[in-house]
Amino acid sequence: MKKNLFYLISAVVLTACNSSSETENITSDDPSSTIVERRSCPSEEIRAELLKNDPAARQRYANVEVGVQNVLDGKVLADGTVDIPVVVNVLYRTSAENLSDSRIAEQIAILNADFAGTNTDASKIPAEFSGIKAGDTKVRFHLVKTVRKSTAKTKWGTNDAMKKASSGGIDATSPSSYFNLWVVGNMGGILGYATFPESAGLWNDGVVIAAPYFGKTGATSPYNLGRTATHEVGHYLNLRHIWGDATCGNDLVSDTPTQTGANYGKPTYPKYNTCSGTSRSIMFMNYMDYVDDAAMFMFSAGQKSRTQSVLTSTGARSGLRVY
């Protein structure tokens, strides 16, 4: 059974109480520690810390979830597809980190394909899940501008320093109306992270991706198909990790099978987990799991509803609809 909203908020805040240094800035200047062996996304931990310390954020979070339920109860987007304007902010130390316009366009194209369900590997979706695949989420992305800034910084953390000019970063462009995406050279063992809809319009709202995992051309295997951005944009549009960041946890989506935890690498289908005494085939190929880029290729219909809900005229990210 899915947990109620009060229980979920309590669980998220409790997670923050048990988290350690994942939201601290990485201060080491050793640029050699850039190899990532397993996918890691601290977005949920960062969110939990925010909710623990900020009552206003907790209220915004609750409001977002109430809005989601209203949409899931029968409301639909009035204008069908929402085309989100994107600002890409590139912070680079080396020429390799100063990503080309073509690579940025490539990443935008990947987002559009993944969110439209036209990705070429969608054909790999198992028949078991084909009836609940999202298909076209009715979300699109278009690049408005690219902002570039040279930096001497060799490593970035998750304290949002890249989002402030005063700390050597780039200030967001009108974050209530534009989706800001920051690309930085190196975040150690982190591929990227995102803010959730309760942060809509705040100075730090958006997604951060480490340059080696952005787009395809020149990206680092096995995270070289642009799916780190797809995963993080999922968070930006209110999707949780598919395992609910707990053993047999709750991602607030009814059609994603409950699973024991994150999956890594390239699992073989079918893969079974047992939760609450029931063994079930799990949807490890979902974009919100931790598998390699080549092993993730679908959203579910329930996830589509959640992303659409925050983009309605009354949703938390309604400002993205004005362009």
Secondary structure, 3 states (H helix, E strand, C coil): CCCCHHHHHHHHHHHHHHCCCCCCCCCCCCCCCCCCCCCCCCHHHHHHHHHHHCHHHHHHHHHHHHHHHHHHCCCCCCCCCEEEEEEEEEEECCCCCCCCHHHHHHHHHHHHHHHHCCCHHHHHCCHHHHCCECCCCCEEEEEEEEEEEECCCCCCCCCCHHHCHHHCCCCCCCCCCCEEEEEECCCCCCCEEECCHHHCCCCCCCEEEEHHHCCCCCCCCCCCCCHHHHHHHHHHCCCCCCCCCCCCCCCCCCCCCCCCCCCCCCCCCCCEEEECCEEEECCCCECCCCCCHHHCCECEHHHHHHHHHCCCCCCCCHHHHCC
